[in-house]
Amino acid sequence: MTSTSATGQLVFYACIFGGFMINVVAFLKSKDINMYLHNISKLSYALCPNVPVGNKLVKWHMRIHMLGLLIVSAFMSFYFFYQEWKNLSEAFTLPFVFLNSFRDLSIRFIFSCIILSFTFSANISGTMLMLCENTYMTLSNIIKSYRKRLLNKFKSENYMKEPMTIDIKMLNMITKQVEQADNTLNMCTLLLYGMFICMFYITISIALSEEESLKTKVVKWYISWNFLIAIYLFSRLTLSGCRVQEESRKLRDVGIECSRRIVNSPADESTLMTFSLLLASIEDSNSNVTVGGMFVIEKSLFLTVAGTIVTYGVLLFQTNE
């Protein structure tokens, strides 16, 4: 590992440490996560029984996840045990003298541990990504179902027959679930975004590197795949989080439309007062998910991250010159 390039070390340090931290956070919050998933699944079955919990494409995402792990393991095995085996094994210094008696076996074991650690971190990150994505998709489906139910209720004027206090309680329950999701998963989301940004930076670092070992066709194919998979993973997490915010905004629009309908209806004073409470609850509901509790997941993150990538690439290019 002492002769590994700086960019290769960045891959190991960032991804292995990031995966380790995600694993620690998931372990510490495992009880809260299990309880929350149980509650949100029950709420989803109650409000939208005909809509699957999570993402409809979850099986395809799992296949892509497993394929990605195989590609990562295959590339690292090729790089360590074939392409750079001679250079790395000659420059490698074993920590204990007695290991020199079976040097090749010891080095192969160490490289295998490095590959397994890297693959394990990638597996943990991909698993938590699917958990966060499916949670956000479920929340957006719940808000969407509630929004349609509320709009249909006012279009058919059923609010005259059914008490709106039920809608208020249901909205408060949904808002509470969104807040719990944010409190439970925001640290995992922060670490995932950190991993994605590191993947972008690592791709640029390898692409602009002057080292001959990083200019082979296999490495070029790998960094191209790494860049595409980083965009794919970043987009999945961002778009699923954005859906919660978009459905919340649409719910506020529905609240305004319902207020127009009830004003022109023969509703009594008690109904109007109850609706005013419902409308206030809709306006006050903060149905957003955040990254580490610092900023809301929205589409502007694409521009922000793109700007940082371009800036990093320009600075690295000027430094190499």
C-alpha positions as a Markdown table, in Angstrom:
| # | Residue | x | y | z |
|---|---|---|---|---|
| 1 | Met | 0.0 | 0.0 | 0.0 |
| 2 | Thr | 3.0 | 2.3 | 0.4 |
| 3 | Ser | 3.6 | 2.5 | -3.3 |
| 4 | Thr | 0.0 | 3.1 | -4.2 |
| 5 | Ser | -0.7 | 6.3 | -6.0 |
| 6 | Ala | -2.2 | 9.3 | -4.2 |
| 7 | Thr | -5.4 | 8.9 | -6.1 |
| 8 | Gly | -5.6 | 5.2 | -5.3 |
| 9 | Gln | -5.1 | 6.0 | -1.6 |
| 10 | Leu | -7.9 | 8.6 | -1.8 |
| 11 | Val | -10.2 | 5.9 | -3.1 |
| 12 | Phe | -9.4 | 3.6 | -0.2 |
| 13 | Tyr | -9.4 | 6.3 | 2.5 |
| 14 | Ala | -12.6 | 8.1 | 1.4 |
| 15 | Cys | -14.7 | 5.1 | 0.4 |
| 16 | Ile | -13.6 | 2.6 | 3.1 |
| 17 | Phe | -13.9 | 5.2 | 5.9 |
| 18 | Gly | -17.2 | 6.6 | 4.5 |
| 19 | Gly | -18.6 | 3.1 | 4.3 |
| 20 | Phe | -17.4 | 2.4 | 7.8 |
| 21 | Met | -19.1 | 5.5 | 9.1 |
| 22 | Ile | -22.3 | 4.7 | 7.4 |
| 23 | Asn | -22.2 | 1.3 | 9.0 |
| 24 | Val | -21.6 | 2.8 | 12.4 |
| 25 | Val | -24.5 | 5.3 | 12.0 |
| 26 | Ala | -26.8 | 2.5 | 10.7 |
| 27 | Phe | -25.8 | 0.3 | 13.7 |
| 28 | Leu | -26.4 | 3.1 | 16.3 |
| 29 | Lys | -29.8 | 3.9 | 14.7 |
| 30 | Ser | -30.8 | 0.4 | 13.8 |
| 31 | Lys | -33.6 | 0.3 | 16.4 |
| 32 | Asp | -35.0 | 3.7 | 15.3 |
| 33 | Ile | -34.8 | 2.6 | 11.6 |
| 34 | Asn | -36.6 | -0.7 | 12.1 |
| 35 | Met | -39.3 | 1.0 | 14.1 |
| 36 | Tyr | -39.7 | 3.8 | 11.6 |
| 37 | Leu | -39.9 | 1.4 | 8.6 |
| 38 | His | -42.6 | -0.6 | 10.4 |
| 39 | Asn | -44.6 | 2.6 | 11.1 |
| 40 | Ile | -44.3 | 4.0 | 7.6 |
| 41 | Ser | -45.2 | 0.7 | 6.0 |
| 42 | Lys | -48.4 | 0.6 | 8.0 |
| 43 | Leu | -49.3 | 4.1 | 7.1 |
| 44 | Ser | -48.6 | 3.4 | 3.4 |
| 45 | Tyr | -50.8 | 0.3 | 3.4 |
| 46 | Ala | -53.6 | 2.4 | 5.1 |
| 47 | Leu | -53.5 | 5.4 | 2.8 |
| 48 | Cys | -52.4 | 3.9 | -0.5 |
| 49 | Pro | -53.0 | 0.2 | -0.4 |
| 50 | Asn | -52.7 | -0.2 | -4.2 |
| 51 | Val | -49.3 | 1.5 | -4.4 |
| 52 | Pro | -46.2 | -0.6 | -3.6 |
| 53 | Val | -44.1 | 0.5 | -0.6 |
| 54 | Gly | -41.0 | 2.1 | -1.9 |
| 55 | Asn | -39.7 | 2.2 | -5.5 |
| 56 | Lys | -41.3 | 0.0 | -8.1 |
| 57 | Leu | -37.8 | -0.6 | -9.7 |
| 58 | Val | -36.2 | -1.8 | -6.4 |
| 59 | Lys | -35.5 | -5.3 | -7.9 |
| 60 | Trp | -33.6 | -3.7 | -10.9 |
| 61 | His | -31.7 | -1.4 | -8.5 |
| 62 | Met | -30.6 | -4.5 | -6.5 |
| 63 | Arg | -29.4 | -6.2 | -9.6 |
| 64 | Ile | -27.4 | -3.1 | -10.6 |
| 65 | His | -26.0 | -2.9 | -7.1 |
| 66 | Met | -24.7 | -6.5 | -7.3 |
| 67 | Leu | -23.3 | -5.9 | -10.7 |
| 68 | Gly | -21.5 | -2.8 | -9.5 |
| 69 | Leu | -19.9 | -4.8 | -6.7 |
| 70 | Leu | -18.7 | -7.4 | -9.1 |
| 71 | Ile | -17.2 | -4.8 | -11.4 |
| 72 | Val | -15.4 | -3.1 | -8.5 |
| 73 | Ser | -14.1 | -6.4 | -7.2 |
| 74 | Ala | -13.0 | -7.5 | -10.6 |
| 75 | Phe | -11.2 | -4.3 | -11.4 |
| 76 | Met | -9.4 | -4.1 | -8.1 |
| 77 | Ser | -8.3 | -7.8 | -8.4 |
| 78 | Phe | -7.0 | -7.2 | -11.9 |
| 79 | Tyr | -5.2 | -4.0 | -10.8 |
| 80 | Phe | -3.5 | -5.5 | -7.7 |
| 81 | Phe | -2.9 | -9.1 | -8.8 |
| 82 | Tyr | -2.1 | -8.7 | -12.5 |
| 83 | Gln | -1.4 | -5.2 | -13.8 |
| 84 | Glu | 0.6 | -3.7 | -10.9 |
| 85 | Trp | 1.5 | -6.9 | -9.0 |
| 86 | Lys | 5.2 | -6.8 | -9.8 |
| 87 | Asn | 5.6 | -3.1 | -8.9 |
| 88 | Leu | 3.5 | -3.2 | -5.8 |
| 89 | Ser | 4.9 | -6.5 | -4.4 |
| 90 | Glu | 8.5 | -5.3 | -4.9 |
| 91 | Ala | 7.9 | -2.0 | -3.1 |
| 92 | Phe | 5.6 | -3.4 | -0.4 |
| 93 | Thr | 7.1 | -3.5 | 3.1 |
| 94 | Leu | 5.7 | -6.1 | 5.4 |
| 95 | Pro | 5.1 | -5.0 | 9.0 |
| 96 | Phe | 6.7 | -8.1 | 10.6 |
| 97 | Val | 10.0 | -9.7 | 9.7 |
| 98 | Phe | 8.8 | -13.3 | 10.0 |
| 99 | Leu | 6.3 | -12.7 | 7.3 |
| 100 | Asn | 9.1 | -12.4 | 4.7 |
| 101 | Ser | 9.4 | -16.2 | 4.8 |
| 102 | Phe | 6.1 | -16.4 | 2.9 |
| 103 | Arg | 6.1 | -12.9 | 1.4 |
| 104 | Asp | 3.9 | -13.5 | -1.7 |
| 105 | Leu | 1.2 | -15.2 | 0.3 |
| 106 | Ser | 1.2 | -12.4 | 2.9 |
| 107 | Ile | 1.0 | -9.7 | 0.3 |
| 108 | Arg | -1.9 | -11.5 | -1.5 |
| 109 | Phe | -3.7 | -11.8 | 1.8 |
| 110 | Ile | -3.3 | -8.1 | 2.5 |
| 111 | Phe | -4.4 | -7.1 | -1.0 |
| 112 | Ser | -7.4 | -9.4 | -0.6 |
| 113 | Cys | -8.3 | -7.7 | 2.7 |
| 114 | Ile | -8.1 | -4.3 | 1.0 |
| 115 | Ile | -10.4 | -5.4 | -1.8 |
| 116 | Leu | -12.9 | -7.0 | 0.6 |
| 117 | Ser | -12.9 | -3.8 | 2.8 |
| 118 | Phe | -13.5 | -1.6 | -0.3 |
| 119 | Thr | -16.3 | -3.9 | -1.5 |
| 120 | Phe | -17.8 | -4.1 | 1.9 |
| 121 | Ser | -17.9 | -0.3 | 2.1 |
| 122 | Ala | -19.5 | -0.1 | -1.3 |
| 123 | Asn | -22.1 | -2.7 | -0.3 |
| 124 | Ile | -23.0 | -0.8 | 2.9 |
| 125 | Ser | -23.3 | 2.5 | 0.9 |
| 126 | Gly | -25.5 | 1.0 | -1.8 |
| 127 | Thr | -27.7 | -0.7 | 0.8 |
| 128 | Met | -28.3 | 2.5 | 2.7 |
| 129 | Leu | -28.9 | 4.3 | -0.6 |
| 130 | Met | -31.7 | 1.9 | -1.4 |
| 131 | Leu | -33.1 | 2.3 | 2.1 |
| 132 | Cys | -33.1 | 6.1 | 1.9 |
| 133 | Glu | -34.5 | 6.2 | -1.6 |
| 134 | Asn | -37.3 | 3.8 | -0.9 |
| 135 | Thr | -38.2 | 5.7 | 2.3 |
| 136 | Tyr | -38.4 | 9.0 | 0.5 |
| 137 | Met | -40.4 | 7.4 | -2.4 |
| 138 | Thr | -42.9 | 6.0 | 0.2 |
| 139 | Leu | -43.3 | 9.3 | 1.9 |
| 140 | Ser | -43.9 | 11.1 | -1.4 |
| 141 | Asn | -46.5 | 8.4 | -2.4 |
| 142 | Ile | -48.3 | 8.9 | 1.0 |
| 143 | Ile | -48.4 | 12.7 | 0.5 |
| 144 | Lys | -49.6 | 12.2 | -3.0 |
| 145 | Ser | -52.4 | 9.9 | -1.9 |
| 146 | Tyr | -53.5 | 12.3 | 0.8 |
| 147 | Arg | -53.5 | 15.2 | -1.6 |
| 148 | Lys | -55.7 | 13.3 | -4.1 |
| 149 | Arg | -58.0 | 12.1 | -1.4 |
| 150 | Leu | -58.4 | 15.7 | -0.1 |
| 151 | Leu | -59.1 | 17.1 | -3.5 |
| 152 | Asn | -61.6 | 14.5 | -4.4 |
| 153 | Lys | -63.4 | 15.1 | -1.1 |
| 154 | Phe | -63.8 | 18.8 | -1.9 |
| 155 | Lys | -64.7 | 18.2 | -5.5 |
| 156 | Ser | -67.5 | 15.9 | -4.5 |
| 157 | Glu | -68.4 | 18.1 | -1.5 |
| 158 | Asn | -68.1 | 15.2 | 0.9 |
| 159 | Tyr | -66.6 | 17.5 | 3.4 |
| 160 | Met | -70.2 | 18.4 | 4.3 |
| 161 | Lys | -70.8 | 14.8 | 5.4 |
| 162 | Glu | -67.3 | 13.7 | 6.7 |
| 163 | Pro | -65.6 | 15.6 | 9.5 |
| 164 | Met | -62.4 | 17.4 | 8.4 |
| 165 | Thr | -60.8 | 16.7 | 11.8 |
| 166 | Ile | -59.9 | 13.3 | 10.4 |
| 167 | Asp | -57.9 | 15.0 | 7.6 |
| 168 | Ile | -56.2 | 17.2 | 10.2 |
| 169 | Lys | -55.1 | 14.2 | 12.3 |
| 170 | Met | -54.0 | 12.4 | 9.1 |
| 171 | Leu | -51.9 | 15.4 | 8.0 |
| 172 | Asn | -50.3 | 15.7 | 11.4 |
| 173 | Met | -49.4 | 12.0 | 11.3 |
| 174 | Ile | -47.8 | 12.4 | 7.8 |
| 175 | Thr | -45.9 | 15.5 | 8.9 |
| 176 | Lys | -44.6 | 13.6 | 11.9 |
| 177 | Gln | -43.5 | 10.7 | 9.7 |
| 178 | Val | -41.5 | 13.0 | 7.4 |
| 179 | Glu | -39.8 | 14.6 | 10.4 |
| 180 | Gln | -38.9 | 11.2 | 11.8 |
| 181 | Ala | -37.5 | 10.1 | 8.5 |
| 182 | Asp | -35.3 | 13.2 | 8.4 |
| 183 | Asn | -34.1 | 12.7 | 12.0 |
| 184 | Thr | -33.4 | 9.0 | 11.4 |
| 185 | Leu | -31.7 | 9.1 | 8.0 |
| 186 | Asn | -30.2 | 12.6 | 7.6 |
| 187 | Met | -26.7 | 11.6 | 8.8 |
| 188 | Cys | -26.7 | 8.6 | 6.4 |
| 189 | Thr | -27.8 | 10.9 | 3.6 |
| 190 | Leu | -24.9 | 13.3 | 4.4 |
| 191 | Leu | -22.3 | 10.5 | 4.3 |
| 192 | Leu | -23.8 | 9.2 | 1.1 |
| 193 | Tyr | -23.5 | 12.6 | -0.6 |
| 194 | Gly | -19.9 | 12.8 | 0.7 |
| 195 | Met | -19.2 | 9.4 | -0.9 |
| 196 | Phe | -20.7 | 10.4 | -4.3 |
| 197 | Ile | -18.7 | 13.7 | -4.4 |
| 198 | Cys | -15.5 | 11.7 | -3.6 |
| 199 | Met | -16.3 | 9.4 | -6.5 |
| 200 | Phe | -16.5 | 12.4 | -8.8 |
| 201 | Tyr | -13.2 | 13.8 | -7.5 |
| 202 | Ile | -11.5 | 10.5 | -7.7 |
| 203 | Thr | -12.5 | 10.1 | -11.3 |
| 204 | Ile | -11.1 | 13.5 | -12.2 |
| 205 | Ser | -7.9 | 12.8 | -10.2 |
| 206 | Ile | -7.3 | 9.6 | -12.1 |
| 207 | Ala | -8.2 | 11.1 | -15.5 |
| 208 | Leu | -5.7 | 14.0 | -15.0 |
| 209 | Ser | -3.0 | 11.8 | -13.4 |
| 210 | Glu | 0.4 | 11.6 | -15.2 |
| 211 | Glu | 1.2 | 8.1 | -13.8 |
| 212 | Glu | 1.5 | 5.4 | -16.5 |
| 213 | Ser | -0.2 | 2.8 | -14.3 |
| 214 | Leu | -3.4 | 4.8 | -14.5 |
| 215 | Lys | -3.4 | 5.3 | -18.3 |
| 216 | Thr | -4.2 | 1.7 | -19.3 |
| 217 | Lys | -7.4 | 0.8 | -21.1 |
| 218 | Val | -8.8 | -1.1 | -18.1 |
| 219 | Val | -8.3 | 2.0 | -15.8 |
| 220 | Lys | -9.9 | 4.3 | -18.4 |
| 221 | Trp | -12.9 | 2.0 | -18.8 |
| 222 | Tyr | -13.2 | 1.8 | -15.0 |
| 223 | Ile | -13.1 | 5.6 | -14.4 |
| 224 | Ser | -15.7 | 6.0 | -17.1 |
| 225 | Trp | -18.0 | 3.5 | -15.4 |
| 226 | Asn | -17.2 | 5.0 | -12.0 |
| 227 | Phe | -18.3 | 8.5 | -13.3 |
| 228 | Leu | -21.5 | 7.2 | -14.8 |
| 229 | Ile | -22.4 | 5.2 | -11.7 |
| 230 | Ala | -21.7 | 8.2 | -9.5 |
| 231 | Ile | -24.1 | 10.3 | -11.5 |
| 232 | Tyr | -26.7 | 7.5 | -11.4 |
| 233 | Leu | -26.5 | 7.1 | -7.6 |
| 234 | Phe | -26.4 | 10.8 | -7.0 |
| 235 | Ser | -29.5 | 11.3 | -9.2 |
| 236 | Arg | -31.5 | 8.5 | -7.5 |
| 237 | Leu | -31.0 | 9.9 | -4.0 |
| 238 | Thr | -31.6 | 13.5 | -5.0 |
| 239 | Leu | -34.7 | 12.9 | -7.1 |
| 240 | Ser | -36.3 | 10.7 | -4.5 |
| 241 | Gly | -35.7 | 13.4 | -1.9 |
| 242 | Cys | -37.0 | 16.1 | -4.2 |
| 243 | Arg | -40.3 | 14.2 | -4.7 |
| 244 | Val | -41.1 | 14.7 | -1.0 |
| 245 | Gln | -40.7 | 18.5 | -1.4 |
| 246 | Glu | -42.6 | 18.6 | -4.7 |
| 247 | Glu | -45.6 | 16.6 | -3.3 |
| 248 | Ser | -45.6 | 19.0 | -0.3 |
| 249 | Arg | -45.8 | 22.0 | -2.6 |
| 250 | Lys | -48.6 | 20.4 | -4.6 |
| 251 | Leu | -50.4 | 19.8 | -1.3 |
| 252 | Arg | -50.3 | 23.5 | -0.5 |
| 253 | Asp | -51.7 | 24.3 | -4.0 |
| 254 | Val | -54.5 | 21.8 | -3.4 |
| 255 | Gly | -55.2 | 23.6 | -0.1 |
| 256 | Ile | -55.6 | 26.9 | -1.9 |
| 257 | Glu | -57.9 | 25.3 | -4.5 |
| 258 | Cys | -60.0 | 23.7 | -1.7 |
| 259 | Ser | -60.3 | 27.1 | 0.0 |
| 260 | Arg | -61.8 | 28.6 | -3.2 |
| 261 | Arg | -64.3 | 25.8 | -3.5 |
| 262 | Ile | -65.4 | 26.0 | 0.1 |
| 263 | Val | -65.8 | 29.8 | 0.0 |
| 264 | Asn | -68.4 | 29.4 | -2.9 |
| 265 | Ser | -70.2 | 26.6 | -1.1 |
| 266 | Pro | -73.0 | 26.7 | 1.4 |
| 267 | Ala | -70.8 | 25.5 | 4.3 |
| 268 | Asp | -71.7 | 26.5 | 7.8 |
| 269 | Glu | -69.5 | 28.4 | 10.2 |
| 270 | Ser | -68.3 | 25.3 | 12.0 |
| 271 | Thr | -67.2 | 23.7 | 8.8 |
| 272 | Leu | -65.4 | 26.9 | 7.8 |
| 273 | Met | -63.6 | 27.1 | 11.1 |
| 274 | Thr | -62.5 | 23.5 | 10.8 |
| 275 | Phe | -61.2 | 24.1 | 7.3 |
| 276 | Ser | -59.2 | 27.1 | 8.4 |
| 277 | Leu | -57.4 | 24.8 | 10.9 |
| 278 | Leu | -56.8 | 22.3 | 8.1 |
| 279 | Leu | -55.5 | 25.0 | 5.8 |
| 280 | Ala | -53.2 | 26.3 | 8.5 |
| 281 | Ser | -51.9 | 22.8 | 9.2 |
| 282 | Ile | -51.1 | 22.4 | 5.5 |
| 283 | Glu | -49.3 | 25.7 | 5.3 |
| 284 | Asp | -47.3 | 25.0 | 8.5 |
| 285 | Ser | -46.4 | 21.4 | 7.6 |
| 286 | Asn | -42.6 | 21.2 | 6.8 |
| 287 | Ser | -42.6 | 18.1 | 4.6 |
| 288 | Asn | -38.9 | 18.2 | 3.5 |
| 289 | Val | -36.0 | 15.9 | 3.9 |
| 290 | Thr | -32.5 | 17.3 | 4.5 |
| 291 | Val | -28.8 | 16.4 | 4.2 |
| 292 | Gly | -27.5 | 16.1 | 7.7 |
| 293 | Gly | -30.1 | 18.6 | 8.8 |
| 294 | Met | -28.2 | 21.4 | 7.0 |
| 295 | Phe | -30.0 | 21.9 | 3.7 |
| 296 | Val | -33.0 | 20.5 | 1.9 |
| 297 | Ile | -32.6 | 17.9 | -0.8 |
| 298 | Glu | -33.7 | 19.7 | -3.9 |
| 299 | Lys | -32.7 | 19.8 | -7.6 |
| 300 | Ser | -30.4 | 22.8 | -7.1 |
| 301 | Leu | -28.0 | 20.2 | -5.6 |
| 302 | Phe | -27.2 | 19.2 | -9.2 |
| 303 | Leu | -25.9 | 22.6 | -10.1 |
| 304 | Thr | -24.1 | 23.0 | -6.7 |
| 305 | Val | -22.2 | 19.7 | -7.1 |
| 306 | Ala | -21.5 | 20.3 | -10.8 |
| 307 | Gly | -19.9 | 23.6 | -9.8 |
| 308 | Thr | -17.7 | 22.0 | -7.2 |
| 309 | Ile | -16.6 | 19.3 | -9.7 |
| 310 | Val | -15.7 | 21.9 | -12.4 |
| 311 | Thr | -13.8 | 24.0 | -9.8 |
| 312 | Tyr | -11.9 | 20.9 | -8.6 |
| 313 | Gly | -11.0 | 19.9 | -12.1 |
| 314 | Val | -9.7 | 23.3 | -13.1 |
| 315 | Leu | -7.6 | 23.6 | -9.9 |
| 316 | Leu | -6.2 | 20.1 | -10.3 |
| 317 | Phe | -5.4 | 20.8 | -14.0 |
| 318 | Gln | -3.6 | 24.1 | -13.2 |
| 319 | Thr | -1.7 | 22.4 | -10.4 |
| 320 | Asn | -0.5 | 19.6 | -12.7 |
| 321 | Glu | 0.8 | 22.2 | -15.2 |
